Structure formats: structure tokens, C-alpha cells
Amino acid sequence: MPTNPPPKRKVKGGRVTPKGGASSAPRPDPSSRYTPPVPKEYKVSPWWVPALMFGFLAIGLVVIFLNYLGVLPGGTKNSYLLVGLAAILGGIMTATQYR
């Protein structure tokens, strides 16, 4: 004794909200003040920023690699891994300051 499923409801499609949005809200006046772009000579990073960035990245990789090999004092430790990861994070943070 199979039962028939209930008939599907027919739903009208289309826009639910009125077209155009809220037009009664006043807009603020555009700013008349001009802000000039920063000159290029101020955007140049000193030479030590990329050197510090690559130094941190290299030190982090070397510490993690030496920890993996177990040649650091005390053998393989999680603290060496954290130091290496912190150095890599320092390199990434320094990379955000490079212009």
C-alpha cells in the first residue's frame, strides 16, 4: 500500500526586497582635501632590512635542520624547534617591512 507524497507547493520566484535600496539616507560630502602620494625616496628600505630577513630565515632553517640531525647540544629537543620556528617567523615579519 504505497502512499503518495504530498503535492509540491508552487512558490513564486523573484525579488523580495524593493529595488533601489534606501534612498532617504543622506550621503556625506566628498572630502576636498588632497593627500599626495608618499615620494619614492621615503619608500626605500635600508640595506639591513633584507639582510636581516634572509639572516633570520637562514638561521631558522639551519637550527631546524641541525635539530633534525641531532647535532645540537642536548640532542633533539622541541625547544630547538621552537627557536628555529621563531627565527623563521622573525624573517617573515621583517619581510613585511621591506619596501
Biopython code that builds the backbone (N, CA, C, O; Angstrom):
import numpy as np
from Bio.PDB.StructureBuilder import StructureBuilder

atoms = [
    (1, "MET", "N", (0.817, -1.163, 0.000)),
    (1, "MET", "CA", (0.000, 0.000, 0.000)),
    (1, "MET", "C", (0.883, 1.257, 0.000)),
    (1, "MET", "O", (1.105, 1.860, 1.050)),
    (2, "PRO", "N", (1.375, 1.641, -1.154)),
    (2, "PRO", "CA", (2.246, 2.815, -1.221)),
    (2, "PRO", "C", (1.437, 4.094, -1.026)),
    (2, "PRO", "O", (0.317, 4.239, -1.515)),
    (3, "THR", "N", (2.053, 5.006, -0.294)),
    (3, "THR", "CA", (1.383, 6.294, -0.079)),
    (3, "THR", "C", (1.948, 7.313, -1.054)),
    (3, "THR", "O", (3.141, 7.319, -1.360)),
    (4, "ASN", "N", (1.103, 8.131, -1.511)),
    (4, "ASN", "CA", (1.527, 9.174, -2.444)),
    (4, "ASN", "C", (2.153, 10.323, -1.655)),
    (4, "ASN", "O", (1.642, 10.704, -0.602)),
    (5, "PRO", "N", (3.282, 10.886, -2.173)),
    (5, "PRO", "CA", (3.878, 12.034, -1.479)),
    (5, "PRO", "C", (2.954, 13.238, -1.601)),
    (5, "PRO", "O", (2.170, 13.338, -2.544)),
    (6, "PRO", "N", (3.052, 14.140, -0.650)),
    (6, "PRO", "CA", (2.192, 15.332, -0.721)),
    (6, "PRO", "C", (2.567, 16.164, -1.944)),
    (6, "PRO", "O", (3.727, 16.157, -2.355)),
    (7, "PRO", "N", (1.618, 16.876, -2.528)),
    (7, "PRO", "CA", (1.921, 17.676, -3.718)),
    (7, "PRO", "C", (2.860, 18.831, -3.374)),
    (7, "PRO", "O", (2.794, 19.399, -2.284)),
    (8, "LYS", "N", (3.741, 19.170, -4.332)),
    (8, "LYS", "CA", (4.704, 20.254, -4.110)),
    (8, "LYS", "C", (3.982, 21.594, -4.182)),
    (8, "LYS", "O", (3.063, 21.792, -4.977)),
    (9, "ARG", "N", (4.426, 22.497, -3.330)),
    (9, "ARG", "CA", (3.858, 23.841, -3.355)),
    (9, "ARG", "C", (4.514, 24.638, -4.459)),
    (9, "ARG", "O", (5.715, 24.507, -4.693)),
    (10, "LYS", "N", (3.763, 25.439, -5.120)),
    (10, "LYS", "CA", (4.314, 26.309, -6.146)),
    (10, "LYS", "C", (4.618, 27.656, -5.502)),
    (10, "LYS", "O", (3.735, 28.326, -4.968)),
    (11, "VAL", "N", (5.909, 28.038, -5.569)),
    (11, "VAL", "CA", (6.365, 29.284, -4.955)),
    (11, "VAL", "C", (6.767, 30.237, -6.057)),
    (11, "VAL", "O", (7.483, 29.865, -6.986)),
    (12, "LYS", "N", (6.301, 31.467, -5.948)),
    (12, "LYS", "CA", (6.671, 32.468, -6.936)),
    (12, "LYS", "C", (8.120, 32.877, -6.672)),
    (12, "LYS", "O", (8.512, 33.090, -5.524)),
    (13, "GLY", "N", (8.902, 32.985, -7.728)),
    (13, "GLY", "CA", (10.273, 33.462, -7.598)),
    (13, "GLY", "C", (10.333, 34.952, -7.833)),
    (13, "GLY", "O", (9.339, 35.564, -8.226)),
    (14, "GLY", "N", (11.473, 35.531, -7.600)),
    (14, "GLY", "CA", (11.641, 36.942, -7.879)),
    (14, "GLY", "C", (12.198, 37.707, -6.695)),
    (14, "GLY", "O", (12.583, 37.131, -5.677)),
    (15, "ARG", "N", (12.228, 39.008, -6.857)),
    (15, "ARG", "CA", (12.808, 39.894, -5.854)),
    (15, "ARG", "C", (11.919, 39.981, -4.628)),
    (15, "ARG", "O", (10.699, 40.096, -4.736)),
    (16, "VAL", "N", (12.549, 39.924, -3.454)),
    (16, "VAL", "CA", (11.813, 40.016, -2.201)),
    (16, "VAL", "C", (11.831, 41.447, -1.684)),
    (16, "VAL", "O", (10.819, 41.948, -1.193)),
    (17, "THR", "N", (12.989, 42.107, -1.796)),
    (17, "THR", "CA", (13.101, 43.481, -1.318)),
    (17, "THR", "C", (12.851, 44.447, -2.462)),
    (17, "THR", "O", (13.055, 44.094, -3.623)),
    (18, "PRO", "N", (12.418, 45.643, -2.158)),
    (18, "PRO", "CA", (12.163, 46.610, -3.234)),
    (18, "PRO", "C", (13.470, 47.022, -3.909)),
    (18, "PRO", "O", (14.519, 47.084, -3.269)),
    (19, "LYS", "N", (13.392, 47.300, -5.203)),
    (19, "LYS", "CA", (14.565, 47.634, -5.990)),
    (19, "LYS", "C", (15.045, 49.043, -5.653)),
    (19, "LYS", "O", (14.245, 49.962, -5.479)),
    (20, "GLY", "N", (16.365, 49.194, -5.564)),
    (20, "GLY", "CA", (16.919, 50.530, -5.387)),
    (20, "GLY", "C", (17.491, 50.786, -4.011)),
    (20, "GLY", "O", (18.312, 51.694, -3.887)),
    (21, "GLY", "N", (17.139, 50.086, -3.003)),
    (21, "GLY", "CA", (17.689, 50.283, -1.672)),
    (21, "GLY", "C", (17.176, 51.540, -1.013)),
    (21, "GLY", "O", (16.220, 52.161, -1.477)),
    (22, "ALA", "N", (17.825, 51.907, 0.075)),
    (22, "ALA", "CA", (17.402, 53.073, 0.850)),
    (22, "ALA", "C", (17.939, 54.338, 0.196)),
    (22, "ALA", "O", (19.150, 54.558, 0.165)),
    (23, "SER", "N", (17.042, 55.168, -0.327)),
    (23, "SER", "CA", (17.472, 56.409, -0.968)),
    (23, "SER", "C", (17.285, 57.603, -0.041)),
    (23, "SER", "O", (17.629, 58.725, -0.413)),
    (24, "SER", "N", (16.749, 57.389, 1.153)),
    (24, "SER", "CA", (16.478, 58.508, 2.045)),
    (24, "SER", "C", (17.687, 58.873, 2.899)),
    (24, "SER", "O", (17.709, 59.954, 3.487)),
    (25, "ALA", "N", (18.689, 58.006, 2.986)),
    (25, "ALA", "CA", (19.853, 58.292, 3.821)),
    (25, "ALA", "C", (20.753, 59.299, 3.104)),
    (25, "ALA", "O", (21.153, 59.060, 1.965)),
    (26, "PRO", "N", (21.078, 60.429, 3.755)),
    (26, "PRO", "CA", (21.949, 61.414, 3.096)),
    (26, "PRO", "C", (23.397, 60.916, 3.071)),
    (26, "PRO", "O", (23.860, 60.270, 4.010)),
    (27, "ARG", "N", (24.091, 61.224, 1.993)),
    (27, "ARG", "CA", (25.488, 60.835, 1.872)),
    (27, "ARG", "C", (26.374, 61.978, 2.336)),
    (27, "ARG", "O", (26.027, 63.144, 2.145)),
    (28, "PRO", "N", (27.514, 61.665, 2.942)),
    (28, "PRO", "CA", (28.423, 62.747, 3.344)),
    (28, "PRO", "C", (29.091, 63.376, 2.127)),
    (28, "PRO", "O", (29.265, 62.730, 1.094)),
    (29, "ASP", "N", (29.459, 64.638, 2.264)),
    (29, "ASP", "CA", (30.126, 65.326, 1.171)),
    (29, "ASP", "C", (31.513, 64.728, 0.963)),
    (29, "ASP", "O", (32.189, 64.387, 1.934)),
    (30, "PRO", "N", (31.944, 64.596, -0.288)),
    (30, "PRO", "CA", (33.283, 64.066, -0.526)),
    (30, "PRO", "C", (34.336, 65.039, 0.002)),
    (30, "PRO", "O", (34.141, 66.254, -0.008)),
    (31, "SER", "N", (35.429, 64.491, 0.452)),
    (31, "SER", "CA", (36.485, 65.308, 1.034)),
    (31, "SER", "C", (37.143, 66.152, -0.048)),
    (31, "SER", "O", (37.420, 65.662, -1.142)),
    (32, "SER", "N", (37.388, 67.396, 0.252)),
    (32, "SER", "CA", (38.056, 68.273, -0.705)),
    (32, "SER", "C", (39.554, 68.328, -0.427)),
    (32, "SER", "O", (40.287, 69.037, -1.116)),
    (33, "ARG", "N", (40.004, 67.594, 0.563)),
    (33, "ARG", "CA", (41.414, 67.612, 0.929)),
    (33, "ARG", "C", (42.169, 66.587, 0.084)),
    (33, "ARG", "O", (41.740, 65.438, -0.028)),
    (34, "TYR", "N", (43.288, 66.995, -0.507)),
    (34, "TYR", "CA", (44.111, 66.116, -1.344)),
    (34, "TYR", "C", (45.297, 65.612, -0.530)),
    (34, "TYR", "O", (46.017, 66.396, 0.089)),
    (35, "THR", "N", (45.486, 64.322, -0.538)),
    (35, "THR", "CA", (46.644, 63.727, 0.132)),
    (35, "THR", "C", (47.593, 63.219, -0.945)),
    (35, "THR", "O", (47.272, 62.254, -1.639)),
    (36, "PRO", "N", (48.752, 63.847, -1.097)),
    (36, "PRO", "CA", (49.673, 63.401, -2.145)),
    (36, "PRO", "C", (50.295, 62.059, -1.793)),
    (36, "PRO", "O", (50.407, 61.720, -0.615)),
    (37, "PRO", "N", (50.702, 61.286, -2.805)),
    (37, "PRO", "CA", (51.348, 60.004, -2.526)),
    (37, "PRO", "C", (52.714, 60.212, -1.884)),
    (37, "PRO", "O", (53.331, 61.266, -2.033)),
    (38, "VAL", "N", (53.174, 59.192, -1.170)),
    (38, "VAL", "CA", (54.468, 59.263, -0.498)),
    (38, "VAL", "C", (55.564, 59.192, -1.564)),
    (38, "VAL", "O", (55.515, 58.323, -2.434)),
    (39, "PRO", "N", (56.546, 60.087, -1.511)),
    (39, "PRO", "CA", (57.620, 60.046, -2.507)),
    (39, "PRO", "C", (58.412, 58.743, -2.427)),
    (39, "PRO", "O", (58.473, 58.104, -1.377)),
    (40, "LYS", "N", (59.024, 58.356, -3.562)),
    (40, "LYS", "CA", (59.727, 57.080, -3.634)),
    (40, "LYS", "C", (60.941, 57.040, -2.727)),
    (40, "LYS", "O", (61.294, 55.966, -2.239)),
    (41, "GLU", "N", (61.597, 58.173, -2.481)),
    (41, "GLU", "CA", (62.797, 58.132, -1.644)),
    (41, "GLU", "C", (62.475, 57.777, -0.197)),
    (41, "GLU", "O", (63.368, 57.352, 0.536)),
    (42, "TYR", "N", (61.232, 57.938, 0.235)),
    (42, "TYR", "CA", (60.845, 57.538, 1.579)),
    (42, "TYR", "C", (60.427, 56.072, 1.638)),
    (42, "TYR", "O", (60.345, 55.501, 2.725)),
    (43, "LYS", "N", (60.163, 55.455, 0.489)),
    (43, "LYS", "CA", (59.703, 54.078, 0.455)),
    (43, "LYS", "C", (60.839, 53.067, 0.369)),
    (43, "LYS", "O", (60.579, 51.865, 0.435)),
    (44, "VAL", "N", (62.076, 53.502, 0.225)),
    (44, "VAL", "CA", (63.200, 52.593, 0.055)),
    (44, "VAL", "C", (63.663, 52.111, 1.421)),
    (44, "VAL", "O", (63.921, 52.913, 2.318)),
    (45, "SER", "N", (63.764, 50.802, 1.571)),
    (45, "SER", "CA", (64.221, 50.229, 2.835)),
    (45, "SER", "C", (65.729, 50.323, 2.932)),
    (45, "SER", "O", (66.422, 50.296, 1.915)),
    (46, "PRO", "N", (66.249, 50.435, 4.163)),
    (46, "PRO", "CA", (67.699, 50.386, 4.329)),
    (46, "PRO", "C", (68.233, 49.010, 3.940)),
    (46, "PRO", "O", (67.475, 48.043, 3.869)),
    (47, "TRP", "N", (69.525, 48.924, 3.691)),
    (47, "TRP", "CA", (70.131, 47.685, 3.214)),
    (47, "TRP", "C", (70.010, 46.559, 4.233)),
    (47, "TRP", "O", (70.029, 45.385, 3.865)),
    (48, "TRP", "N", (69.885, 46.908, 5.514)),
    (48, "TRP", "CA", (69.904, 45.868, 6.543)),
    (48, "TRP", "C", (68.567, 45.152, 6.678)),
    (48, "TRP", "O", (68.511, 44.093, 7.303)),
    (49, "VAL", "N", (67.489, 45.689, 6.115)),
    (49, "VAL", "CA", (66.188, 45.021, 6.242)),
    (49, "VAL", "C", (66.173, 43.692, 5.485)),
    (49, "VAL", "O", (65.817, 42.675, 6.081)),
    (50, "PRO", "N", (66.548, 43.650, 4.185)),
    (50, "PRO", "CA", (66.571, 42.332, 3.541)),
    (50, "PRO", "C", (67.663, 41.421, 4.099)),
    (50, "PRO", "O", (67.497, 40.202, 4.132)),
    (51, "ALA", "N", (68.792, 42.013, 4.542)),
    (51, "ALA", "CA", (69.852, 41.189, 5.136)),
    (51, "ALA", "C", (69.355, 40.530, 6.421)),
    (51, "ALA", "O", (69.617, 39.351, 6.660)),
    (52, "LEU", "N", (68.640, 41.290, 7.246)),
    (52, "LEU", "CA", (68.086, 40.738, 8.484)),
    (52, "LEU", "C", (67.028, 39.681, 8.179)),
    (52, "LEU", "O", (66.960, 38.652, 8.852)),
    (53, "MET", "N", (66.203, 39.937, 7.162)),
    (53, "MET", "CA", (65.163, 38.988, 6.787)),
    (53, "MET", "C", (65.773, 37.657, 6.363)),
    (53, "MET", "O", (65.385, 36.604, 6.869)),
    (54, "PHE", "N", (66.732, 37.704, 5.429)),
    (54, "PHE", "CA", (67.354, 36.457, 4.971)),
    (54, "PHE", "C", (68.180, 35.806, 6.080)),
    (54, "PHE", "O", (68.291, 34.581, 6.132)),
    (55, "GLY", "N", (68.760, 36.616, 6.965)),
    (55, "GLY", "CA", (69.503, 36.057, 8.090)),
    (55, "GLY", "C", (68.599, 35.276, 9.030)),
    (55, "GLY", "O", (68.931, 34.160, 9.430)),
    (56, "PHE", "N", (67.462, 35.857, 9.382)),
    (56, "PHE", "CA", (66.510, 35.151, 10.254)),
    (56, "PHE", "C", (66.017, 33.859, 9.604)),
    (56, "PHE", "O", (65.949, 32.815, 10.253)),
    (57, "LEU", "N", (65.675, 33.939, 8.318)),
    (57, "LEU", "CA", (65.189, 32.748, 7.629)),
    (57, "LEU", "C", (66.259, 31.663, 7.583)),
    (57, "LEU", "O", (65.963, 30.490, 7.813)),
    (58, "ALA", "N", (67.506, 32.047, 7.287)),
    (58, "ALA", "CA", (68.584, 31.064, 7.200)),
    (58, "ALA", "C", (68.898, 30.456, 8.566)),
    (58, "ALA", "O", (69.099, 29.246, 8.676)),
    (59, "ILE", "N", (68.939, 31.289, 9.605)),
    (59, "ILE", "CA", (69.220, 30.771, 10.948)),
    (59, "ILE", "C", (68.128, 29.798, 11.377)),
    (59, "ILE", "O", (68.414, 28.748, 11.951)),
    (60, "GLY", "N", (66.891, 30.148, 11.099)),
    (60, "GLY", "CA", (65.783, 29.256, 11.454)),
    (60, "GLY", "C", (65.878, 27.916, 10.746)),
    (60, "GLY", "O", (65.678, 26.866, 11.356)),
    (61, "LEU", "N", (66.183, 27.956, 9.459)),
    (61, "LEU", "CA", (66.308, 26.697, 8.708)),
    (61, "LEU", "C", (67.484, 25.867, 9.204)),
    (61, "LEU", "O", (67.376, 24.646, 9.316)),
    (62, "VAL", "N", (68.615, 26.522, 9.505)),
    (62, "VAL", "CA", (69.798, 25.792, 9.978)),
    (62, "VAL", "C", (69.524, 25.154, 11.342)),
    (62, "VAL", "O", (69.897, 24.004, 11.577)),
    (63, "VAL", "N", (68.878, 25.896, 12.235)),
    (63, "VAL", "CA", (68.589, 25.348, 13.573)),
    (63, "VAL", "C", (67.642, 24.152, 13.464)),
    (63, "VAL", "O", (67.847, 23.141, 14.136)),
    (64, "ILE", "N", (66.622, 24.256, 12.636)),
    (64, "ILE", "CA", (65.693, 23.129, 12.478)),
    (64, "ILE", "C", (66.403, 21.931, 11.855)),
    (64, "ILE", "O", (66.181, 20.794, 12.271)),
    (65, "PHE", "N", (67.250, 22.177, 10.866)),
    (65, "PHE", "CA", (67.972, 21.085, 10.215)),
    (65, "PHE", "C", (68.949, 20.426, 11.184)),
    (65, "PHE", "O", (69.040, 19.199, 11.228)),
    (66, "LEU", "N", (69.685, 21.227, 11.963)),
    (66, "LEU", "CA", (70.625, 20.656, 12.926)),
    (66, "LEU", "C", (69.897, 19.922, 14.047)),
    (66, "LEU", "O", (70.405, 18.928, 14.566)),
    (67, "ASN", "N", (68.725, 20.397, 14.419)),
    (67, "ASN", "CA", (67.930, 19.690, 15.417)),
    (67, "ASN", "C", (67.479, 18.342, 14.868)),
    (67, "ASN", "O", (67.451, 17.346, 15.592)),
    (68, "TYR", "N", (67.126, 18.317, 13.580)),
    (68, "TYR", "CA", (66.713, 17.066, 12.944)),
    (68, "TYR", "C", (67.863, 16.063, 12.933)),
    (68, "TYR", "O", (67.654, 14.870, 13.152)),
    (69, "LEU", "N", (69.077, 16.550, 12.677)),
    (69, "LEU", "CA", (70.234, 15.662, 12.673)),
    (69, "LEU", "C", (70.674, 15.262, 14.082)),
    (69, "LEU", "O", (71.372, 14.262, 14.250)),
    (70, "GLY", "N", (70.276, 16.026, 15.085)),
    (70, "GLY", "CA", (70.626, 15.712, 16.476)),
    (70, "GLY", "C", (72.029, 16.111, 16.859)),
    (70, "GLY", "O", (72.592, 15.524, 17.782)),
    (71, "VAL", "N", (72.625, 17.094, 16.184)),
    (71, "VAL", "CA", (73.994, 17.504, 16.484)),
    (71, "VAL", "C", (74.060, 18.688, 17.432)),
    (71, "VAL", "O", (75.158, 19.084, 17.825)),
    (72, "LEU", "N", (72.954, 19.258, 17.808)),
    (72, "LEU", "CA", (72.955, 20.372, 18.757)),
    (72, "LEU", "C", (73.157, 19.830, 20.165)),
    (72, "LEU", "O", (72.821, 18.677, 20.431)),
    (73, "PRO", "N", (73.704, 20.644, 21.077)),
    (73, "PRO", "CA", (73.926, 20.172, 22.446)),
    (73, "PRO", "C", (72.618, 19.739, 23.109)),
    (73, "PRO", "O", (71.622, 20.461, 23.061)),
    (74, "GLY", "N", (72.627, 18.588, 23.709)),
    (74, "GLY", "CA", (71.434, 18.069, 24.375)),
    (74, "GLY", "C", (70.592, 17.188, 23.484)),
    (74, "GLY", "O", (69.547, 16.701, 23.915)),
    (75, "GLY", "N", (71.017, 16.966, 22.249)),
    (75, "GLY", "CA", (70.252, 16.099, 21.354)),
    (75, "GLY", "C", (69.059, 16.818, 20.752)),
    (75, "GLY", "O", (69.009, 18.046, 20.698)),
    (76, "THR", "N", (68.105, 16.025, 20.304)),
    (76, "THR", "CA", (66.914, 16.574, 19.667)),
    (76, "THR", "C", (65.941, 17.051, 20.743)),
    (76, "THR", "O", (65.504, 16.273, 21.591)),
    (77, "LYS", "N", (65.607, 18.347, 20.696)),
    (77, "LYS", "CA", (64.687, 18.933, 21.676)),
    (77, "LYS", "C", (63.646, 19.770, 20.948)),
    (77, "LYS", "O", (63.900, 20.322, 19.877)),
    (78, "ASN", "N", (62.498, 19.848, 21.542)),
    (78, "ASN", "CA", (61.455, 20.706, 20.977)),
    (78, "ASN", "C", (61.798, 22.179, 21.117)),
    (78, "ASN", "O", (61.336, 23.001, 20.326)),
    (79, "SER", "N", (62.603, 22.522, 22.116)),
    (79, "SER", "CA", (62.961, 23.929, 22.300)),
    (79, "SER", "C", (63.781, 24.438, 21.122)),
    (79, "SER", "O", (63.629, 25.594, 20.725)),
    (80, "TYR", "N", (64.656, 23.593, 20.548)),
    (80, "TYR", "CA", (65.407, 23.998, 19.358)),
    (80, "TYR", "C", (64.462, 24.204, 18.176)),
    (80, "TYR", "O", (64.646, 25.120, 17.375)),
    (81, "LEU", "N", (63.476, 23.365, 18.079)),
    (81, "LEU", "CA", (62.494, 23.506, 17.005)),
    (81, "LEU", "C", (61.739, 24.824, 17.148)),
    (81, "LEU", "O", (61.506, 25.519, 16.159)),
    (82, "LEU", "N", (61.363, 25.164, 18.363)),
    (82, "LEU", "CA", (60.656, 26.427, 18.591)),
    (82, "LEU", "C", (61.545, 27.629, 18.299)),
    (82, "LEU", "O", (61.069, 28.639, 17.781)),
    (83, "VAL", "N", (62.834, 27.530, 18.627)),
    (83, "VAL", "CA", (63.762, 28.629, 18.324)),
    (83, "VAL", "C", (63.872, 28.800, 16.810)),
    (83, "VAL", "O", (63.870, 29.925, 16.309)),
    (84, "GLY", "N", (63.968, 27.697, 16.088)),
    (84, "GLY", "CA", (64.040, 27.778, 14.637)),
    (84, "GLY", "C", (62.778, 28.358, 14.028)),
    (84, "GLY", "O", (62.844, 29.185, 13.119)),
    (85, "LEU", "N", (61.636, 27.929, 14.526)),
    (85, "LEU", "CA", (60.374, 28.467, 14.006)),
    (85, "LEU", "C", (60.212, 29.941, 14.346)),
    (85, "LEU", "O", (59.679, 30.709, 13.545)),
    (86, "ALA", "N", (60.672, 30.345, 15.540)),
    (86, "ALA", "CA", (60.603, 31.757, 15.922)),
    (86, "ALA", "C", (61.508, 32.595, 15.023)),
    (86, "ALA", "O", (61.150, 33.715, 14.658)),
    (87, "ALA", "N", (62.678, 32.062, 14.662)),
    (87, "ALA", "CA", (63.568, 32.798, 13.758)),
    (87, "ALA", "C", (62.944, 32.936, 12.375)),
    (87, "ALA", "O", (63.052, 33.991, 11.751)),
    (88, "ILE", "N", (62.294, 31.886, 11.891)),
    (88, "ILE", "CA", (61.621, 31.972, 10.591)),
    (88, "ILE", "C", (60.474, 32.972, 10.659)),
    (88, "ILE", "O", (60.264, 33.738, 9.719)),
    (89, "LEU", "N", (59.736, 32.971, 11.755)),
    (89, "LEU", "CA", (58.660, 33.952, 11.927)),
    (89, "LEU", "C", (59.223, 35.369, 11.966)),
    (89, "LEU", "O", (58.620, 36.292, 11.420)),
    (90, "GLY", "N", (60.376, 35.543, 12.608)),
    (90, "GLY", "CA", (61.025, 36.850, 12.607)),
    (90, "GLY", "C", (61.414, 37.285, 11.202)),
    (90, "GLY", "O", (61.302, 38.463, 10.863)),
    (91, "GLY", "N", (61.870, 36.339, 10.381)),
    (91, "GLY", "CA", (62.184, 36.661, 8.998)),
    (91, "GLY", "C", (60.961, 37.060, 8.200)),
    (91, "GLY", "O", (61.013, 37.979, 7.382)),
    (92, "ILE", "N", (59.849, 36.361, 8.442)),
    (92, "ILE", "CA", (58.606, 36.705, 7.737)),
    (92, "ILE", "C", (58.102, 38.077, 8.184)),
    (92, "ILE", "O", (57.634, 38.866, 7.363)),
    (93, "MET", "N", (58.196, 38.359, 9.470)),
    (93, "MET", "CA", (57.750, 39.657, 9.967)),
    (93, "MET", "C", (58.643, 40.776, 9.427)),
    (93, "MET", "O", (58.158, 41.870, 9.136)),
    (94, "THR", "N", (59.946, 40.507, 9.291)),
    (94, "THR", "CA", (60.832, 41.503, 8.714)),
    (94, "THR", "C", (60.525, 41.713, 7.231)),
    (94, "THR", "O", (60.675, 42.821, 6.715)),
    (95, "ALA", "N", (60.097, 40.657, 6.553)),
    (95, "ALA", "CA", (59.761, 40.766, 5.131)),
    (95, "ALA", "C", (58.578, 41.685, 4.912)),
    (95, "ALA", "O", (58.464, 42.286, 3.843)),
    (96, "THR", "N", (57.698, 41.813, 5.885)),
    (96, "THR", "CA", (56.554, 42.725, 5.707)),
    (96, "THR", "C", (56.974, 44.188, 5.752)),
    (96, "THR", "O", (56.221, 45.059, 5.316)),
    (97, "GLN", "N", (58.177, 44.474, 6.277)),
    (97, "GLN", "CA", (58.652, 45.859, 6.358)),
    (97, "GLN", "C", (59.521, 46.240, 5.169)),
    (97, "GLN", "O", (59.949, 47.389, 5.064)),
    (98, "TYR", "N", (59.788, 45.301, 4.274)),
    (98, "TYR", "CA", (60.653, 45.567, 3.129)),
    (98, "TYR", "C", (59.891, 46.332, 2.059)),
    (98, "TYR", "O", (58.786, 45.942, 1.682)),
    (99, "ARG", "N", (60.463, 47.398, 1.577)),
    (99, "ARG", "CA", (59.839, 48.210, 0.529)),
    (99, "ARG", "C", (60.701, 48.187, -0.708)),
    (99, "ARG", "O", (60.357, 48.810, -1.713)),
]
sb = StructureBuilder()
sb.init_structure("model")
sb.init_model(0)
sb.init_chain("A")
sb.init_seg("    ")
for serial, (resi, resn, name, xyz) in enumerate(atoms, 1):
    if name == "N":
        sb.init_residue(resn, " ", resi, " ")
    sb.init_atom(name, np.array(xyz, "f"), 0.0, 1.0, " ", f" {name:<3s}", serial, name[0])
structure = sb.get_structure()
